[in-house]
């Protein structure tokens, strides 16, 4: 497969010197992936490796623009935490195909792990204030681009209030997508609105979360389940590091990260112990578990939107189910 000239331009290489081969991974059901090997591509004349994602359609443009911005935001704060993204764009050979090109991550590397632990790197990311957005004079909650959590586009309009951002751009936004995907559900809609209107300000409200000093927005990965973290080497012969990938970043409350981290396992008690020794729980500490459950709720709702219900799971009138109580 010949390397598209648009990708070669982003990398600043001669496409005739590149070999494109299949590669695993992708992080999204609609994306295809490949490995780019550039013969004699680094400063020492050795091969250079890159990772290429491609997908078709306008949704792909949104997805790759957001992922590039997310990887860049994380890499700028903690360079060893994620692959560097070199850019995104549209194929010269196909106007409907978009791409993202990053460092290649070899997750099969077996050398001893070097550098800091994943808990330490994540704590560093979450202890470093997010950059002030362009056009603003102070830190804000949100993100400069639309990002995708799985296949769900997320609006990230900036807000001075974390509670307002989470209520509007996560809970109410995912309710709207649920109604488009699954149809109207008055009971679910009402429960989400009660949560957004009453639970969110109670737990995350200004002057309450973080005490009188409040919280400072930090860069959050946004989709950090165990499948988006691993151990591997960057490039052909880079050191083996604990890293994350496929981010859906936001400038937000650091504990927002923990909602999805608790859903599928992979981040146990020892990880959280080390993490919180470096990045303590936010005040009020006694409400920590409630906040994490509130953040987890968004990801459950996102899966409700993205995963169609099998007909075999639709209950008959003879088999009533106990309703799930959100709070």
Secondary structure, DSSP 8 states (H G I E B T S, - for coil): ----HHHHHHHT--GGGEEEEE----SSTT-EEEEEEETT-STTS--EEEEEEEEESHHHHHHHHHHHHHHHHHHHH-TTSB--EEEEEE-SS-TTEEEEEEE-EETT--S---SS-HHHHHHHHHTSB----TT-SS--BB-SS-EEETTEEE----BS-HHHHHIIIIIIHHHHHHHHHH---HHHHHHHHHIIIIIHHHHH-TTTTTGGG----EEE-S---GGGEEEEEETTT--EEEEE-S---EEE-TTHHHHHHTTSSSS-HHHHHHHHHHS---SSGGGHHHHHHHHHHHHHHHHHHHS---GGGS--TTS--------
